[in-house]
Amino acid sequence: MTGRIVIFGATGGIGSATARLLHARDCKLHLVARDESRLAPFAHELGADATGGDVTDPELFGRVAESLDGPCGGIVYAVGTLKLGSLQRLEAEDFRNDFMINAEGAALAVKALLPELKKSDGTPSVVLFSSVAVGQGFAFHASIGMAKGAVEGLTRSLAAELAPKIRVNAIAPSLTRTPLADGILANEKMAEAITKMHALRRLGTADDAANLAAFLLSDEAGWITGQVLGVDGGRSSLRTSG
C-alpha cells in the first residue's frame, strides 16, 4: 500500500479494529469519526491524522480530502446502521437515514477522495461494508437490507468504472459483536439462538472483519475487485443440523 489509508467510522468496532491492525503493519492512517471526544485520543494513540464529522454532512468528505497530506492508498468505509423493524413500523425517515449513512456516504467518500486515490503510485483499494442480510433476506431487515443492497450495487459499479487503477470490494458480515449490535446481543437467549444459526457456532468479532479488510487493502489481493465477500461463520451458504 502506498499512501495514507482513510478509515471512516474509525472509532466503531470494525473501524477501530481495522485501524489497529493497519497501524501494527506500519500503514499511515487518516481516521474519520463522528465522536471527536473518542477520535482525538485514538488518533493520538496510533499516531494518525484525523477529521471529525458526521457522514450525513456532505461537506465532511471535502474536508477529509483537503486534509490529506499526500496520496490516498485506500479507503475503508466502516460506517453502518442496524435499524430493525417490521415494514409497518418503519418510517420514510428510517429508509432515508439508512440509505444516506450506508450507501450515499460511501459513494460520496470515494468521489471526494478519487483525485487522491489516483495520485497513488500503486493500485489503491476501497473496502465497503454490506451485510449477510442482503443475500439471505431476513424478516424485519427491510430498511437496512435495502441500504446494504445498494452498497453491493455501488461496489460492482465502482469496481468496473475505476478499474484498472483502483480496486473496489465489499465485506458482508453476519452479526458481529460490536457496540452497534449491543441492543440485540443484550438478550442472552436471542444471542444464543442467533449463534446456533451459524455453522461455526459463534458470532463474528470485529477482528474477523478487520482481517479481511486489511487483506483486501494489501497487494496480496491485487487481483480481486468487484467482489462481495462474506465473513459470516457460514450463515450465507450453509445449513447444519443441531
N, C-alpha and C positions, 0 to 999 in steps of 0.2 A: 504494500500500500504506500503510495506517495501522496502527501498532502494530508491536511487535517481531516479527521472523521467528525462529522457533526451528528450528535445524538439528540433527537427531540424526545421529550419525556424522560430526561436523564435522571430524575430523582425517583421515578417509578420503579417497580420491582424488576422488570425485564431491562429497562433502560439503564438502571444503576448497575445491574449485574454485567451487562454488556460493557459499560464504561470501565468497570474494574478489570474485566478480562482484557480489554484492549490496552488499558494502562499497563498491565503486567507484561504485555507484549511490546511495550515501548512505542505505542502509537500516540501521535499527537491528537488531542481531542478538543472539541468545542462543544460544550454542554448547553442544552436549552431546556428550560422547565418553567412551569407556571409559578411554583412556590419559591420565591427568591430567598426566603429565610433558610431553606434547606439547600438550595442550589449553591449559594456562595461558599459555605464551608465544604461542601462536597467537591466543588471545583478546585478549591484551595488544596484539599487533601490529595487530589490527583494531579495537581499542577496544570490544570486545564483552563482554557478561556471559557467564558460563559456569557449567555444572554438570557435574561429573564423575560417572560411574557407568555401570553395565552395564545394557543394556535387558532382560537376563534377571532383573533385580531389580525387581519391581513397584513398590517404593517410590520408585524413581528418578523416575517420572513425576509423582508428587505433589510431590516436591522441586523439580522444574523449574517446575511451576505456581506453587508458593509463592514462588519466587524472582523471578518476573517483576514488573517494576515498573510495569506498565501493561497495556493490552490486547494481545492477540496478533494480529498481522496475517497470520500464515501459518505453516505447518509444512512442513518438508522432512524426510522420514524416509528418509535415505540410509544405512540400515544394511542389511547383507546378508551372505550366506554363499555359498560356492561349493564345496559338498561333492559331488564326483562319484564315481560308483562303480556297479557292477552291482547289481541288486536283491539278489543272493545275498550281496554283501559289506556292504550297508547294514544297520545295526542299528537297533533301535527308538529308541535314544538319538539317532541321526543324524536321524531323522524328527522327533522331538520338538524337538531343538535348532534345526533349520532352520525349523520352523513357529513356534517361540517367538520367534526373533530377527526373522524377516521379516514374519510376519503378525500374531501376537499382540501383539508390541511396537508395531506400527503402530496397531493398534486401541486399545491402552491409552494411547498417546501422544495420540491425538485425544480420547479420552474424558477424560483428565486436564486437557487444555487447552481443552476445549469452553467452559467459562464465560468464559475469557479471549478466546477467538475471538469469542464472541457480544458482547463488550464493544466490539469494533472498530467504528469509525464507517463503515468501508467494507464490502466483501464479501471476507472473508478466504479464503485459498486453501490447500488441503492438497495436497501433492505426495508421492505414494508411489512405490515402485520395484518393477516387475515384471521380466520377462526375456523376450527373444525366444523362449526355450525353451518358454514356455507355449503360444504359438500354433503353434509348429513341431513340437515333440515330438522331442527328441534322446535318443539312447541314453545311458545312464549318468547321466541327469538326473532320476531318479525322485523323489529327496528334494527337491531344490531346485525342480524343476518343480511339485511338489505344493504347496510352500510359496508360491511366487510365484503359482500359480494362485489360491490363497486370497487373496492381495493384490489380484488383479484383481476377485474377487468382493466383497471388502471395499470397494474403490474405488467400485463401482457402487452398492452398498447404502448407503454413507455419503453418496454424492452425492445419492441420492434422499431420504434421511432428513433431511439437513441443508440442503437447498435450501428457500427461495431465498437464505438468509443466507450460506451457506458453500459454496464450490466445492471439489470433490474430483476429482483426476485422478491418473493414474499414468503413469510413463515406463517403457518396456520396451526397454532397451538390448540390443545384441548384445555380444559380447566386447569389453571396453574395457580399455585399457592403464592399469591401476591396480594398486596393491600387492596387491589381492585376487586378481588374475589372474596374479601373478608365477610361481606354480607351473606354470601352463600355458604361459606365454609364454617361460619359460626355455629351452624346447626350440625352437630356431630353425626346424627343419623343420616342427614342428607349427604354430607361429605363422604360417609362410608358407602352409601348407596351409589354415588357417582364414581367412587374409586373402583367399585366392582364392575362397572361398565367398561373398564379398560383392561385389555388383555394382560398388561404388565402389572395390574393391580396396585397402582399408585397414581397419585395426581402429579402433575408436572411441577417443576421448580423453575424459578427464574433462570437458573444456570443452564437448564436444558435448552431453553430458547436462546440464551446468550451464546452458548457454544456453537449453535448453528449460525447465528448472526455473524459471529467472528469468522467462521469458515467462509461464509458467502462473501464477506468483505475481502478475504485474502486472495492471493494469486493462485492458491490451490484450487479455488473454484472458478478459475479463469475461463472455463468452457461451459459455464452454467448461467443461463439467462432466461427470463420469461417463465420461470417455474414457481409454483406454489408448493412448498414443502411442508409436510405435516410433522409436528413434534407433539404427538398425541397419545403415546402409550398404546397405539394400535386401534384407537377408537374409530378412526375414519374408515377402516377397512376390515377389521377383524371382529368376529363374534365367537366368544368362547362359552363353554358351559360352566355352570357353577357360580 
